[in-house]
Amino acid sequence: MSKPTPAPSLNDPRALLRHLYDVAVQRALPLHNTAASLPPPPKGRTLVLGAGKAGGAMAQAVEALWPAEAPLSGLVVTRYHHTPPRPAGLPQRIEVVEASHPVPDAAGLAAAQRILQLTEGLTADDLVLCLISGGGSALLTQPCDGLTLEDKQRINRQLLESGAHIGEMNTVRKHLSAIKGGRLAAACAPARVVTLTISDVPGDDVSVIASGPTVADASTCAEALDILRRYQIDVPPAVRAQLESGALETPKPGDRRLQGHAVELIATPQQSLEAAADAARALGLNVVVLSDEIEGESREVGKVHGALARSTALGRSSFQTPCVILSGGETTVTVRPRVEGQAKGRGGRAGEFCLGLAQALGGQAGVWALAADTDGIDGVEDNAGALVTPDTLARASTKGLKITDHLARNDAYGFFEPLGDLVITGPTHTNVNDFRAVLVV
């Protein structure tokens, strides 16, 4: 991820929006946020464990900041191709491995098994530094008894396509795991555990980030069962029986094995939105920060943003132009059933938001927008998100692209790629979830 681009002007709306995105991402980079949260070295050894899309960058930040004379070792798992280049002269003391996201794979399973093995033999004099960021739910995979990796992969895919929100998905994941939902912290006893986390969830609930491997879990087996029923997702009979009996219950608040542990939020979506807001004000723009906790169907959230932008452009709202409307959170995409012979759609939450936004704007003059995931990957594609311009629909029409068709098959990538309006950044090595900026001039 490059440094923020030089501040542009209103004469180049595309560059201006990309500048705000870059500023938001830079605010969330681990090296900028870790030092104040690091505990002092312990009497014993320091073991670093972790998982998430920012895992590689978080490990490097700890290596750069930890005293050279103090022992340091460990293992962190991140997404494929999300390990940042190693700075010259920085010795590697923490092993970083890569695995699949959003659907887990054998590499993630092997990493989780190794992480659990590393917790064996810890003492009360030892410190475990856990580096947790979004994406850890898929990357840290250790199925419960009676569940195979293939089962986990199927359940994960069905959850991702169901429209379930992140809290629901992670409630299920916690109860079908031998490492999430506080179980990793319990395995570290009697060592002290300090968790440094980057939030990618609405409300910054640390028990939801990466399914809370080091945090006590208040959700229950009964709730996990209800979610599975609601979204019509099957689990093996033996696993269902364990859920029904409570045998798969997670460590709860007050569990003695988790006493004395600490959790530090080192970067949050709100902080990144505020950084972008400051950058926008420096360019002379009025700023409206809607929320960092917006959830719901991506296309519908896009339509709401479009209605706000249209009313502002037409002078019918209290927002004063020129302005930028900022928001964050984690929306969802319910994948529509495919019609026989229809090509599979490509795209993620940010792209689907842009489809809904463009449709609602209907070519409204004076409105530009960017929506992108702060980890640089929208779903499983190679783009972070997309751009919407006043002439998006007109340009699409000249290429024979119908926005309704692309919405019907969840094909944001196929709509914005021919227009040259994909936002492509590559992995950013952090993750504070969705970033959306709508510029009205």
RADAJO-V160117 format. One record per residue. N is the residue number from 1. RES is the residue in one small letter. PHI is phi in whole degrees, -180 to 180 (none if undefined). D_LAST is the distance of its C-alpha to the last C-alpha in Angstrom with 2 decimals. Layout:
N_RES_PHI_D_LAST, N_RES_PHI_D_LAST
This chain:
1_m_none_28.67, 2_s_-76_27.55, 3_k_-69_26.23, 4_p_-53_22.47, 5_t_-67_21.02, 6_p_-54_20.39, 7_a_-59_17.08, 8_p_-89_14.63, 9_s_-118_11.74, 10_l_-64_8.14, 11_n_-71_10.32, 12_d_-133_11.60, 13_p_-58_9.39, 14_r_-61_12.78, 15_a_-66_14.56, 16_l_-63_12.20, 17_l_-66_12.64, 18_r_-65_16.30, 19_h_-61_16.71, 20_l_-64_15.80, 21_y_-62_18.27, 22_d_-61_20.86, 23_v_-63_20.72, 24_a_-61_21.29, 25_v_-67_24.20, 26_q_-58_25.72, 27_r_-62_25.92, 28_a_-99_28.07, 29_l_-69_30.50, 30_p_-56_34.08, 31_l_-61_35.32, 32_h_-81_32.81, 33_n_-130_33.89, 34_t_-92_37.56, 35_a_-54_39.72, 36_a_-67_39.51, 37_s_-103_40.59, 38_l_-76_43.56, 39_p_-78_46.94, 40_p_-70_49.93, 41_p_-59_52.27, 42_p_-85_54.93, 43_k_-66_58.70, 44_g_-92_58.84, 45_r_-99_56.56, 46_t_-115_52.82, 47_l_-111_51.75, 48_v_-105_48.14, 49_l_-128_47.15, 50_g_-178_43.78, 51_a_-159_41.58, 52_g_144_37.94, 53_k_-64_35.27, 54_a_-95_35.03, 55_g_-57_38.83, 56_g_-64_39.49, 57_a_-69_37.07, 58_m_-66_38.39, 59_a_-63_41.93, 60_q_-64_41.22, 61_a_-63_39.69, 62_v_-65_42.89, 63_e_-60_45.07, 64_a_-72_43.39, 65_l_-101_43.66, 66_w_-76_47.02, 67_p_-55_50.06, 68_a_-61_51.78, 69_e_-84_55.18, 70_a_-90_54.28, 71_p_-59_55.03, 72_l_-156_52.05, 73_s_-155_52.05, 74_g_153_50.47, 75_l_-147_48.57, 76_v_-130_44.93, 77_v_-115_43.58, 78_t_-131_40.11, 79_r_-75_38.54, 80_y_-51_39.72, 81_h_70_38.04, 82_h_-109_36.37, 83_t_-87_38.83, 84_p_-72_37.20, 85_p_-58_39.16, 86_r_-80_41.74, 87_p_-60_41.33, 88_a_-60_44.26, 89_g_85_47.06, 90_l_-94_45.97, 91_p_-66_49.01, 92_q_-91_48.47, 93_r_-116_50.11, 94_i_-118_48.17, 95_e_-73_48.50, 96_v_-119_45.33, 97_v_-118_45.79, 98_e_-119_43.38, 99_a_-149_43.34, 100_s_-87_41.42, 101_h_-147_38.33, 102_p_-90_37.42, 103_v_-100_40.92, 104_p_-65_43.70, 105_d_-140_46.38, 106_a_-64_49.78, 107_a_-66_48.34, 108_g_-67_46.56, 109_l_-63_49.80, 110_a_-64_51.83, 111_a_-65_49.46, 112_a_-64_49.67, 113_q_-64_53.44, 114_r_-66_53.67, 115_i_-62_51.49, 116_l_-64_53.82, 117_q_-64_56.82, 118_l_-67_55.53, 119_t_-79_55.62, 120_e_-69_59.38, 121_g_85_61.53, 122_l_-68_58.95, 123_t_-121_60.45, 124_a_-67_59.48, 125_d_-85_59.19, 126_d_-93_56.46, 127_l_-121_52.68, 128_v_-111_50.41, 129_l_-95_46.83, 130_c_-104_44.74, 131_l_-108_41.38, 132_i_-122_39.40, 133_s_-145_35.95, 134_g_-56_34.28, 135_g_100_36.17, 136_g_-63_39.51, 137_s_-60_40.55, 138_a_-82_41.05, 139_l_-75_42.14, 140_l_-104_44.80, 141_t_-115_46.99, 142_q_-140_50.45, 143_p_-60_51.37, 144_c_-69_53.65, 145_d_-58_57.23, 146_g_93_57.56, 147_l_-120_54.14, 148_t_-94_53.78, 149_l_-60_50.88, 150_e_-63_50.59, 151_d_-60_50.35, 152_k_-61_47.55, 153_q_-62_45.65, 154_r_-63_45.99, 155_i_-63_45.02, 156_n_-63_41.97, 157_r_-61_40.79, 158_q_-65_41.40, 159_l_-64_39.51, 160_l_-64_36.49, 161_e_-93_36.50, 162_s_-83_37.35, 163_g_91_34.07, 164_a_-62_35.78, 165_h_-82_33.59, 166_i_-61_34.33, 167_g_-62_36.64, 168_e_-67_38.75, 169_m_-59_39.02, 170_n_-75_40.11, 171_t_-62_42.62, 172_v_-66_44.34, 173_r_-59_44.13, 174_k_-59_45.70, 175_h_-83_48.67, 176_l_-107_49.34, 177_s_-122_49.35, 178_a_-102_52.03, 179_i_-134_49.62, 180_k_-92_46.47, 181_g_62_46.20, 182_g_90_47.96, 183_r_-70_50.76, 184_l_-64_49.97, 185_a_-62_50.24, 186_a_-62_53.46, 187_a_-69_54.87, 188_c_-81_54.28, 189_a_-57_56.59, 190_p_-96_58.21, 191_a_-67_55.77, 192_r_-81_52.86, 193_v_-117_49.47, 194_v_-119_46.21, 195_t_-104_43.12, 196_l_-104_39.97, 197_t_-134_37.13, 198_i_-108_33.50, 199_s_-82_31.90, 200_d_-127_30.19, 201_v_-124_30.82, 202_p_-59_29.18, 203_g_84_30.80, 204_d_56_32.34, 205_d_-73_35.70, 206_v_-67_37.94, 207_s_-78_40.40, 208_v_-98_37.87, 209_i_-59_36.60, 210_a_56_38.67, 211_s_63_40.89, 212_g_51_42.06, 213_p_-64_45.06, 214_t_-117_45.96, 215_v_-124_44.94, 216_a_-55_47.08, 217_d_-117_46.04, 218_a_-88_46.14, 219_s_-75_45.60, 220_t_-128_48.74, 221_c_-58_50.52, 222_a_-62_50.39, 223_e_-67_46.60, 224_a_-61_46.48, 225_l_-61_48.90, 226_d_-63_46.85, 227_i_-66_43.72, 228_l_-61_45.83, 229_r_-67_47.24, 230_r_-61_43.94, 231_y_-99_42.46, 232_q_56_45.87, 233_i_-111_46.36, 234_d_-87_50.00, 235_v_-127_51.69, 236_p_-56_55.31, 237_p_-53_57.87, 238_a_-65_59.11, 239_v_-73_55.63, 240_r_-59_55.03, 241_a_-63_58.38, 242_q_-67_57.37, 243_l_-65_54.15, 244_e_-65_56.18, 245_s_-86_58.75, 246_g_85_56.25, 247_a_-66_57.72, 248_l_-100_54.28, 249_e_-66_53.04, 250_t_-91_50.93, 251_p_-60_51.69, 252_k_-102_50.67, 253_p_-52_49.60, 254_g_96_52.72, 255_d_-60_54.18, 256_r_-60_56.48, 257_r_-68_55.52, 258_l_-106_51.95, 259_q_-69_52.98, 260_g_83_51.85, 261_h_-79_49.00, 262_a_-129_45.60, 263_v_-127_42.04, 264_e_-120_39.25, 265_l_-83_35.56, 266_i_-98_34.39, 267_a_-156_30.80, 268_t_-137_28.66, 269_p_-58_25.35, 270_q_-62_24.29, 271_q_-62_25.04, 272_s_-69_22.85, 273_l_-63_19.87, 274_e_-66_20.54, 275_a_-64_20.77, 276_a_-65_17.36, 277_a_-62_15.99, 278_d_-62_17.84, 279_a_-65_16.51, 280_a_-67_12.83, 281_r_-63_13.90, 282_a_-65_15.77, 283_l_-92_12.71, 284_g_87_11.47, 285_l_-94_9.13, 286_n_-75_10.18, 287_v_-129_11.98, 288_v_-123_13.59, 289_v_-99_16.58, 290_l_-68_17.94, 291_s_180_21.23, 292_d_-101_23.14, 293_e_-123_25.61, 294_i_-76_23.94, 295_e_-124_26.54, 296_g_122_27.26, 297_e_-62_27.10, 298_s_-55_24.30, 299_r_-65_23.31, 300_e_-73_23.36, 301_v_-63_21.24, 302_g_-63_18.71, 303_k_-66_18.93, 304_v_-65_18.39, 305_h_-61_15.19, 306_g_-63_14.13, 307_a_-64_15.17, 308_l_-64_13.25, 309_a_-66_9.91, 310_r_-62_10.98, 311_s_-65_12.11, 312_t_-69_9.04, 313_a_-62_7.04, 314_l_-91_10.35, 315_g_73_10.77, 316_r_-108_13.71, 317_s_-125_13.40, 318_s_-83_14.10, 319_f_-76_11.03, 320_q_-98_9.20, 321_t_-83_5.51, 322_p_-74_4.29, 323_c_-143_6.51, 324_v_-127_8.57, 325_i_-102_11.32, 326_l_-111_14.53, 327_s_-157_17.86, 328_g_-144_21.24, 329_g_126_24.64, 330_e_-137_26.78, 331_t_-86_26.32, 332_t_-130_29.09, 333_v_-124_29.80, 334_t_-88_32.77, 335_v_-72_34.16, 336_r_-76_35.14, 337_p_-60_38.69, 338_r_-83_39.06, 339_v_-77_40.50, 340_e_-55_43.59, 341_g_86_42.86, 342_q_-84_39.12, 343_a_-67_37.71, 344_k_-69_36.62, 345_g_-73_32.89, 346_r_-124_31.30, 347_g_142_28.48, 348_g_-128_27.74, 349_r_-62_25.68, 350_a_-65_22.38, 351_g_-64_22.72, 352_e_-66_23.76, 353_f_-57_20.77, 354_c_-65_18.54, 355_l_-61_20.79, 356_g_-62_20.44, 357_l_-63_16.66, 358_a_-61_16.48, 359_q_-62_19.14, 360_a_-69_17.49, 361_l_-71_14.15, 362_g_59_16.36, 363_g_83_14.11, 364_q_-54_11.18, 365_a_-67_8.82, 366_g_82_5.21, 367_v_-127_6.66, 368_w_-125_8.70, 369_a_-153_11.44, 370_l_-134_14.65, 371_a_-131_17.77, 372_a_-156_20.93, 373_d_-81_24.21, 374_t_-72_24.83, 375_d_-88_28.30, 376_g_89_26.97, 377_i_-131_28.66, 378_d_-93_27.24, 379_g_75_30.47, 380_v_-121_33.08, 381_e_-90_31.10, 382_d_-97_30.30, 383_n_-109_26.52, 384_a_-85_24.56, 385_g_176_22.00, 386_a_-154_19.47, 387_l_-115_15.98, 388_v_-122_14.15, 389_t_-126_12.05, 390_p_-59_11.24, 391_d_-107_14.76, 392_t_-55_16.60, 393_l_-68_18.84, 394_a_-66_19.55, 395_r_-67_20.64, 396_a_-63_22.61, 397_s_-62_24.38, 398_t_-67_25.61, 399_k_-101_27.20, 400_g_75_28.78, 401_l_-96_26.89, 402_k_-108_26.68, 403_i_-64_24.46, 404_t_-65_27.02, 405_d_-64_29.76, 406_h_-72_28.07, 407_l_-66_27.37, 408_a_-64_31.01, 409_r_-117_32.33, 410_n_52_29.85, 411_d_-119_29.00, 412_a_-66_25.50, 413_y_-60_26.86, 414_g_-67_28.36, 415_f_-86_25.10, 416_f_-84_22.73, 417_e_-65_25.46, 418_p_-64_26.08, 419_l_-84_22.39, 420_g_72_22.41, 421_d_-112_19.78, 422_l_-76_22.05, 423_v_-98_21.37, 424_i_-118_24.79, 425_t_-121_25.76, 426_g_77_29.39, 427_p_-57_30.86, 428_t_-97_29.21, 429_h_71_32.38, 430_t_-151_30.79, 431_n_-168_29.49, 432_v_-117_27.44, 433_n_73_26.37, 434_d_-68_23.08, 435_f_-126_19.76, 436_r_-134_16.53, 437_a_-136_12.93, 438_v_-116_10.01, 439_l_-99_6.55, 440_v_-124_3.81, 441_v_-120_0.00
